[in-house]
Amino acid sequence: MSILKKLATRLPPAPKAFLRAGHNSLRTLRNSFYATYRFLRNSSTVRSALDRDLLSAVIYKQFHAVEKGLALPQPRPGFGAEAINNLMGHITHYETSFGPDTTSANARAALKQYVAFNHGLGVDVHALEAFLAKAPNGTPEGEGGAIKLQRGDLFPVPQDTAIEFLRSRRTLRNFTGEAIPQAVLEDIYAVASRAPSVCNRQAGGVYFATGRAQIDHALSFQNGNRGFGEKIGALAIVTADQRAFTSPGELHQDYVDGGIFAMSLLLAAHAKQLGGCMLNWSVDAGRDRSLRLALGIPEYETIITMIGFGVPTEQFSIALSPRVPAEARLHWLD
Ligand SMILES: Cc1cc2nc3c(=O)[nH]c(=O)nc-3n(C[C@H](O)[C@H](O)[C@H](O)COP(=O)(O)O)c2cc1C
């Protein structure tokens, strides 16, 4: 314990509370400065020179606006003409600077559908057609646009089964210690990658540790795994890429999209009959930096949370974790 902390323990309650409030305020300010500084450095909010990843995020955002327009109940002929011009400029810049890839191909696929939709509706799409006809060599098959579905396609599982599945997820802290094969984690990732994200920019990412030494090393930075961490079979470190964000209002979007992605990983693991325990990453800037340094996680990725996964033991206890009364959290606006 530092000398200051020792002195503080001897203070009467009022000055002690005052000191604590001051100390915590400073820590909070430092943490928010750290988050804001990283956001300004990494997102395209103030950066004008866009590298590949930043430009890719902008293109995803822009062609998703086309997809959304096409998915409306009554798409408006010629919608978003100016935005589409802008998008063509970005795709050209991207292809010229970095070559064609899935980003440019997906954007082109969405634009192709836009052209098809506008055909015969009196909209001038000549410039767009000319642009699409000149896809650079090596452009892969793209996926983008909208598809028609039936209501039943959206709900393939009976309601009771789906609800039972969701309600049966409980935080598990009793694992056998068996390692989790990489193929299983890849399946979990593939399902979780379907998580919704702002303008489909998909900032959520994950670093998996599967070897005992690597899991234990990463867990040594985390304060909530005592008594069960050593039996975790695979550790996920969930991140969100700040380079996906483009405007000041998105300062905290990393935690929204990263949190949704983390929950999707947890549910996907549950579907694969693995137990899971989210492991908070509610840490000061200094601890955050230490973990990045130790694991090589770049500064542009916000660390959202860790998740321990593992095979459940045959029998175990779980915390009941009762919920607060609905009145405290469930509100009606009318
Ligand atoms: C972001 C987050 C961080 C968490 N961190 C920890 C942790 O560090 N250690 C732990 O044992 N449980 C942790 N939990 C698990 C919670 O205690 C648990 O989700 C909560 O009590 C509700 O119980 P349930 O998940 O079984 O419904 C965390 C949960 C979340 C969502």
The ligand as an SDF file (V2000), in Angstrom:
LIG
                    3D

 31 33  0  0  0  0  0  0  0  0999 V2000
  -19.2970   -7.2400  -19.3830 C   0  0  0  0  0  0  0  0  0  0  0  0
  -19.3900   -8.3030  -18.3230 C   0  0  0  0  0  0  0  0  0  0  0  0
  -18.3090   -8.5350  -17.5160 C   0  0  0  0  0  0  0  0  0  0  0  0
  -18.3470   -9.5580  -16.5690 C   0  0  0  0  0  0  0  0  0  0  0  0
  -17.2450   -9.8090  -15.8270 N   0  0  0  0  0  0  0  0  0  0  0  0
  -17.2160  -10.8760  -15.0080 C   0  0  0  0  0  0  0  0  0  0  0  0
  -16.0040  -11.2190  -14.3320 C   0  0  0  0  0  0  0  0  0  0  0  0
  -14.9890  -10.5430  -14.4420 O   0  0  0  0  0  0  0  0  0  0  0  0
  -16.0140  -12.3350  -13.5650 N   0  0  0  0  0  0  0  0  0  0  0  0
  -17.1290  -13.1220  -13.4220 C   0  0  0  0  0  0  0  0  0  0  0  0
  -17.0480  -14.1280  -12.7220 O   0  0  0  0  0  0  0  0  0  0  0  0
  -18.2950  -12.8020  -14.0510 N   0  0  0  0  0  0  0  0  0  0  0  0
  -18.3590  -11.7140  -14.8480 C   0  0  0  0  0  0  0  0  0  0  0  0
  -19.5150  -11.4010  -15.5310 N   0  0  0  0  0  0  0  0  0  0  0  0
  -20.6870  -12.2830  -15.4120 C   0  0  0  0  0  0  0  0  0  0  0  0
  -21.8240  -11.6440  -14.6280 C   0  0  0  0  0  0  0  0  0  0  0  0
  -21.5700  -11.7420  -13.2720 O   0  0  0  0  0  0  0  0  0  0  0  0
  -23.1410  -12.3430  -15.0160 C   0  0  0  0  0  0  0  0  0  0  0  0
  -23.3740  -12.1530  -16.3880 O   0  0  0  0  0  0  0  0  0  0  0  0
  -24.3420  -11.8050  -14.2550 C   0  0  0  0  0  0  0  0  0  0  0  0
  -24.2610  -12.0940  -12.8940 O   0  0  0  0  0  0  0  0  0  0  0  0
  -25.6460  -12.3950  -14.7760 C   0  0  0  0  0  0  0  0  0  0  0  0
  -25.6510  -13.7940  -14.6610 O   0  0  0  0  0  0  0  0  0  0  0  0
  -25.9230  -14.7410  -15.9090 P   0  0  0  0  0  0  0  0  0  0  0  0
  -24.9070  -14.3980  -16.9540 O   0  0  0  0  0  0  0  0  0  0  0  0
  -25.7680  -16.1400  -15.3970 O   0  0  0  0  0  0  0  0  0  0  0  0
  -27.3030  -14.4660  -16.3950 O   0  0  0  0  0  0  0  0  0  0  0  0
  -19.5170  -10.3480  -16.4300 C   0  0  0  0  0  0  0  0  0  0  0  0
  -20.6090  -10.0720  -17.2440 C   0  0  0  0  0  0  0  0  0  0  0  0
  -20.5500   -9.0780  -18.1810 C   0  0  0  0  0  0  0  0  0  0  0  0
  -21.7340   -8.8370  -19.0780 C   0  0  0  0  0  0  0  0  0  0  0  0
  1  2  1  0
  2  3  1  0
  2 30  2  0
  3  4  2  0
  4  5  1  0
  4 28  1  0
  5  6  2  0
  6  7  1  0
  6 13  1  0
  7  8  2  0
  7  9  1  0
  9 10  1  0
 10 11  2  0
 10 12  1  0
 12 13  2  0
 13 14  1  0
 14 15  1  0
 14 28  1  0
 15 16  1  0
 16 17  1  0
 16 18  1  0
 18 19  1  0
 18 20  1  0
 20 21  1  0
 20 22  1  0
 22 23  1  0
 23 24  1  0
 24 25  2  0
 24 26  1  0
 24 27  1  0
 28 29  2  0
 29 30  1  0
 30 31  1  0
M  END
$$$$
